[in-house]
């Protein structure tokens, strides 16, 4: 059984087998039901939203006794501005434990959540180039939206965590002066749980180096990939002091 909720833990959709329809109706596992942890106790959807990270609830972990044999794996889903958009929950009523395949189930949920996040980011910034800042981990991928000038104008939850860009902020400079960035674009403070924060300069350089790598050092091809002019890319290369192979224009 797969459940999708919004950020308030209201179930929006479900995918179940016909044999489970009656029990799901009896247990209120249907569209419109509210599974906020404060109201329903420990459960996949509500707890994932409360914690903001993946959760695995095995038999006996659910607060309600009627779910004693239910096993749930749930992950949060983030929107195009780094805010919680909902939760995705995979649950099993079977007699066999899901523990042996728990890592596979969790990774499948992570991938589904990241695909939804990317679609929300693309919908938020239509026509902008979507680039990655590194490998994806968890339910959020480090993606940024880049405009025609080559500037980062939007970012996912993972990218915002790397950059110290608060969730929901329209721009990096929004908020109290100096709260997130110094005058040089480097973070003055570090978000909780993040060992090292990436500056916007580093993020921009990573995006440009990635484009150059894909283009095998060809600046014109890299500029086309980024959706900016060759002159703009050359300007950014000079500013970032990135050296390109000679004759690869």
Phi, psi and omega in degrees: 000134179240131180238141176235128180239168172269188184290345178264009180070024174271126182291126181260327183203159177212156176228112184223163175277157180300329182290344182257000185298317182295314182291326178294322178294320180293326182266006179063035174264071184210166182305136178095343180289145181255122181241037174299136184299327180293337181259322187252001182077190182298123177202163186304303184297305185297320182288322177298321178289320180294317182278334182073022179209176182291149177225150176230117181247115178267184184300129180093350180279334179291147183290322182280134182296329182294346178258021185302328182259006182271137174242132184231141172234122185224149178224150175284155175240131182252153180268189184285359178241017176083008181262155177298128178251338181166199180216150178241126187233127176249121185233153181229133176261358187295166179280340181268141180290147177268002184304317181300332182248013182304316179299322179292319179296317181295319179294323177298319178293318178302313181296319178296318179296320179292324177296318178295318179299316180297319178296322178293322178295315179295324178291328179286327182234068182296138178084350180272154177285136177253121183237159178252148178261001181157186181294148181273139175224138179076203186269005177230132177262146182282076182254146176230152174260130184244129182275186184294337179275358181085013180266148177281120183245347180207158182202153177279178180301313181296318179293320179295325177295319178296323186268350184072026182263113186300144179300132178087348179292135180285334180211159182299332184272357182293148178104181181302141183302128178082000183292321184248321187230147171276180182294341179266003178086015179252140182298137176271332179232163185245129178299150181301133176086357181254119183292320181216131181262135179274133177282164178295328177297315179296320180296316179296319179295321179297316179299315182292317179295325177297315179296320178294322179295318178296328180270006180056040176086358181279113185295319181298316179294321178296319178298318178296320179296322180279345181078027179234169179284160178296323180297319179295319179295317178300321178298317180291323178298318178295317181295324181270356180059042177267125181267131178250155178300140181296140176075013180253057182263000000 
